Each structure stands twice: as structure tokens, then as C-alpha cells.
């Protein structure tokens, strides 16, 4: 009996430790207006510009609106997308068909941060577990933009080269 009790206690302890170490899922915010808010009107405007670019150009694929948001000399740091506004439009025009512009960003947006002329969108992202592809886990993806003259002048994200 004592042996079984020790085994049970050990098994429960192992289960508790495993659960304590389990990842907390990353989830998007339901309140985008709160994410866009800022007591600094300039920062609020910068957040709104990037948010609207994401909805209208990136998600909805309306490349005809890119000029409204992007500087001509736009610098791209994602290794899979060419630099320059014209190159961005050409690349995405070949890969995305225009669709309906939604009132909110569709991707699970976790945060919108603004500091000076920089704006960061942070998203929840789901991926297959490399140890068990039948399982999924969540992580955080970010896109950072530098604004200049009221337009997006530069972009960074953690993308790596695709084959």
C-alpha cells in the first residue's frame, strides 16, 4: 500500500510540474479601439495609419491604396519581400487578390505599441509543434514600422528566408 501511495504521489507531482511548465496560450485582444488609443495624439495617429494599412493593403490586398500609406522609398527587411513601394505592390499583386476591407484587423492582434515614429503590431500566431505535428502551440509574431512624413518608410519582422 505504501509503495502504491508513493507511486501515486510521484505521478501527481510529475503531472503538477508538467502543468506548471506548460505554455500559456497567446491570444488576441477583442478591443482594438483600446489598442489604438493613446493620450498622445501623434502616437494615436501613427497607430491608426499602420492599423489601416494592415487592414486595407496587407489583409484586404488593395494594392491601389498602398501609395496612401507607404513612402516611395519604402525599406523592407523581410528577406522574402523586395524593398521599395513599387516592388512591394508588384510582389503582393502577384500573390494576393483584393477582397473586402474589414472594419477590424482580422489577424489576432495582441498589442499595438507606438514610440516616436515607430509602431509595432504584435500578433498571436499558431504553429505545429515540432515534437508532435499533430499538436499546435501559440507564439507571438511582430511587425514593426518606421513612419516618416506621415507614411510607412520601413518595415521589420522576424521572417526568415523561404526555400
N, C-alpha and C positions, 0 to 999 in steps of 0.2 A: 504494500500500500504506500509506504513511504517513498519507494522507488518511483511509483507511478505519479505521486504528488510532485516529486522533484522534477520529473519529466514534463508534467503539465505546466508547472511554474516556469521552467526553462522555455517551453514552447510559447507561453503567453508573453514572457519577457522579450523573446526574439520578435514576436509579432508587434509588440508595442514599439520596439526600437525601429523596426522596418517602417512602421507608420509615422513615427516621428521624423524619419529621414525622407519621407515621401514629398515630392514636389507639390507646392500649392499652385493650382492652375492659374494661368494668366487670363484675365477676362477683360473685355472691352467695357467702356463706360456707356451707360444708357443716356447720359445727359451731355450731349455735345455742346450745347449752349454754355454750360458751366465751364467746359474745357476751353471754349473760345473767349470767355470773359477775362478781363484784366482791368485793374484800376488805371493803368497807363493806356491811354487811347491809341498811342502809336503801336504798342505791342499788340493790342487787340486787333488793330487794322492789319498788322503783319500776319497774325494768326489766321485771320479771315481770308486774306489773299491766298495763303498756302492751302487752306482748307478748301476754298472754292476751286483752286487749280486742281487739287486732287480729285474732287467730285466731278468737275466738268471735263477736264482734259484727260487725266490719268484713268479714272474709273469709267467715265462715260465714253471716252475715246473721241471727243470732239476736238480734233487737232486744229480745226479752223479757229478755235479760241485760244490757242497757245500763245499767239502774239500779245494778247491782252495780259498774260501773266508772266511770260518769260522774256528775259533780255536776249537780244540777238546773239551776243557773245556768250551765252549760257555755257557754263563749265560743268561737265558731267564726270563724276568719279566712279560711277558704276562701270566695271570693266566690260559689261555686255552691251552697253548703250553708247553710241557715239556722242561726242561733245558738239555743242552749237545748237541753237534753236532749230534751224533748218534740218540738221541731221536728226534731232530728236523727233521732229514731225515726220520725217521720211521713215525712220525706223518704226515708230509706233503706227503709222498709217498702214504699213505692210503687215502688222501683227495684230491690230485691234480694229474692229468695226464699230462705228459710232452707235451708241444706244441712248436710251432715255437718261437724262440727267436727274439724279435723285436729290431730294432735299437735304439728305444727310450723307456723309461718307458711309459707304457700305461696309468696308473692312472694319474689324473690331478695334476701334480706336481706344487706347488706354489713356493717353495723355497728349496734350499739345503744350509745348514749352516754348517760350519766347524770351530772348535775351538780346537786347540791342537789335541788330539786323539779322539775327539767326532765329530760325523757327525749326523745332523738332516735332515730328509726328511719331508717336510710339504706338505700335500695334501688337495685338496678341496674334501669334502665329502657331498653327498646329502642324506637327510633323510626325512621320513614322518613327517609332523607337528603333534605333539601330540594333539594339539587342533582341528586339522582338517586333518585326514589322507588322504584326497583327495588332499591335498596340500603338497608341498615339500619345504624344505629350505636347505641352504648350511651351512656348518661349516668347521672347519679345523681339520684334523687328523695329528698326527705326529708319526714318528718312529725315535728313537734316538739310535745310535750305538756307542759303545766304541771299538776302534781298539787297538790291541796290537800285535807287531811283524808282522805287515802287514796283519793281519786277524781280522775279527769281533769277539770280545771276549764277548760282552754283548749287550743286546737289551732291550729297554723300549718302551712302547706305552701306550695310555690311556685306553686300553681294560679293560672291567670288566668281571667277570665270566658269562658264558652262562649256561643255565639250561641243 
